[in-house]
Amino acid sequence: MNDPSAKQRTSAFKWRSKQELYNYFEETFGLQKRHVDREILMVRTNFKERKNQTINTAELWQKVGLNLEKKFGGG
């Protein structure tokens, strides 16, 4: 049974791997890997896991990427 009040997470991901994140932010914003890694650490501390499930890394990369775009892309 689906809970209509539960947050729906995306299934369409802009970045499916850490390397895609690195490449995108280096090419688009000139960010080094250490900037992306720092954001990953910050997001992981606040990332809400689904009950009894491990973090879906594609969801993590998506969150990290969106955060970085807001910070550096003005979006």
FENMO-V764263 format. One record per residue. PHI is phi in degrees with one decimal (999 if undefined). PSI is psi in degrees with one decimal (999 if undefined). Layout:
((PHI	PSI) (PHI	PSI))
This chain:
((999	130.5) (-90.3	137.1) (-90.2	112.9) (-64.4	-19.9) (-86.2	-9.6) (-70.3	142.1) (-68.5	133.7) (-92.5	124.5) (-92.3	155.4) (-72.3	156.2) (-118.8	-1.9) (-104.4	111.8) (-109.7	136.3) (-78.4	-33.9) (-126.7	122.6) (-105.7	-1.9) (-150.4	162.6) (-63.8	-38.6) (-63.1	-37.2) (-63.2	-39.1) (-61.1	-51.6) (-53.8	-51.1) (-61.5	-47.9) (-60.2	-48.9) (-75.6	-24.6) (-72.0	-46.6) (-70.8	-39.2) (-85.0	-41.3) (-121.2	-1.4) (70.9	22.6) (-82.1	142.2) (-86.0	164.2) (-55.8	-36.1) (-61.6	-31.8) (-67.0	-43.5) (-65.8	-44.2) (-60.9	-39.2) (-62.9	-42.5) (-66.4	-38.2) (-58.6	-46.1) (-61.2	-41.7) (-66.3	-43.3) (-67.4	-40.6) (-59.3	-34.4) (-67.8	-25.5) (-113.3	2.9) (-71.9	125.3) (-86.1	116.6) (-81.1	150.8) (-73.4	148.0) (-53.5	126.1) (59.5	25.5) (-129.6	149.7) (-77.8	165.9) (-65.8	130.3) (-78.3	114.0) (-62.1	-33.2) (-62.5	-36.9) (-67.5	-38.5) (-63.7	-47.7) (-61.8	-38.1) (-60.9	-47.8) (-63.2	-45.7) (-59.5	-48.3) (-61.1	-43.5) (-64.4	-40.6) (-61.4	-46.1) (-65.4	-38.3) (-62.6	-39.8) (-63.4	-43.0) (-69.5	-43.3) (-108.4	-16.8) (-104.7	-4.5) (72.3	11.5) (-82.4	999))
